[in-house]
Amino acid sequence: MGTTKTLSQFVLNTGFDDFPREVVEVAKEHVLDVFGAMLGGYTEPAAQIAMQFAKATGGHEEAGVIGGGFRTSIANAAFVNGISGHTLEIEAVGRAPGSDTLTMVAAALSLAEKYQLSGRQIIEFVVLGEEFQGRLGLGAPGGSGRGHCGLNLYAPPAIAAACAKVMGLSLLQTQMAVGLALSRASGYYRHTGTMAHTHESGLGCRSGIEAAMLAAQGMTADPDLLEGEGGFVDLMCNWERGHDLSITTANLGQPFYILSPGTSVKKYGCCFLVHRPMEALLLLMEQHGLQQEQVQSVRIEVSPLTLRILSAANPTDGDQAKFSMHHALAAVLADGRAPMPYLAPFSDAGAVDPRYAAAREKIEVVLSQNLAPGLATGSAPPVTVTLKDGRSFTLAAGPDVFRGSPENPLAQSEMLARYRSCASQALTPKQVERSIEILHKLELQADLRELMDLGTFAAGPR
């Protein structure tokens, strides 16, 4: 059986009762995480532009736009919600290229009202969608090496398959949905530092949903488009290390991808490639009682692709600041701490803050040919701090050190504090606590109408 058929069949044949309790709990955390990110990010410029687009293009009132105060078509809502959940750059990141929780949750919630999805069905969508795209990224990781951003590369076929399950499609129809979604799969890391980067997450959500809707109406596609010569993996992901699709389909759900290799929570509002270096610098400053005034330089070596993605040495706006290694390390150096979620440095005001601009002069980002040329979200390049008195300290924040990794997860209290910080940008304190109550008991919810009403008709910043 081919890759497309095997993955599609697994999604259709697997359900909530097949999930270990730990899988359910992690999925609920992912929904909480993304819903909070959408509530915190809907006022950002990219999300507001997308909302105006959705209003201008109209559509049946099928799905709520988080923070928008209106309902629109499922496709439009998914597009906006996918962007809103990404604007703060605090979406969780998987170990395999392209494996993320943002698009799965945003797509699932956008379907919830029209299809009257229960909490169990939302959990199914998230777990199985992450299984599809995460396994695809494990077996065919080359998309990132070719410069594709996985948010609109690996997500559309996974969303299409999960949507097909919701819509009750047959196996062949599901394969058609995957094929149709792959026609739209793309993404460019060159977009980082612009609004187009968040736009791509919205496209991923929309593309997967529309593909399943078209397949349901009888539109056909190549039913095995993931594999083979001229297929998705061959054209989009075949780079240097090659691919091995046997990894993609071997022992699906044993364990589920959502548990292992799992995802890392982003505590800071910037590209995940910067998080481990930031953590290392924070730890060095804490361990040795360092202040910015003592520091001569902070040095880090990066791969060619990392340098290309994090290219803004002196950002001029929040979009660029989110993708600047220089700026992120400078913010840590200047502030000496990074309260969670750490967002202020990565805003338009933070990008041009004189304190951070001065600290950027001490940051040395060096291209290293000794590092793998591709993208490795689990990598931990060492950070070296040299003091004015000649002493130097070096540290790499590996998975066992980095707070938020599957090996070293955040405490539930920390996840809730993070959620409350974001959600309070849209909801009243009472609404925040009610949303937490719903999400903590997600598997017991017969439908998601109350949650979507809370998010859609948000009261505004508090």
Secondary structure, 3 states (H helix, E strand, C coil): CCHHHHHHHHHHHCCHHHCCHHHHHHHHHHHHHHHHHHHHHCCCHHHHHHHHHHHHHCCCCCEECCCCCCEECHHHHHHHHHHHCCCCCCCCEECCCCCECHHHHHHHHHHHCCCCCCHHHHHHHHHHHHHHHHHHHHHCCHHHHCCCCHHHCCHHHHHHHHHHHHHCCCHHHHHHHHHHHHCCCCCCHHHCCCHHHHHHHHHHHHHHHHHHHHHHCCCCCCCCCCCCCCCHHHHHHCCCCCCCHHHHHCCCCCCCCCCCCCEECCCECCCHHHHHHHHHHHHHHHHHCCCHHHEEEEEEEECHHHHHHCECCCCCCHHHHCCEHHHHHHHHHHHCCCCCCECHHHCHHHHCCHHHHHHHCCEEEEECCCCCCCCCCCCCCCEEEEECCCCEEEECCCCCCCCCECCECCCHHHHHHHHHHHHCCCCCHHHHHHHHHHHHCHHHCCCCHHHHHHHHCCCCCC
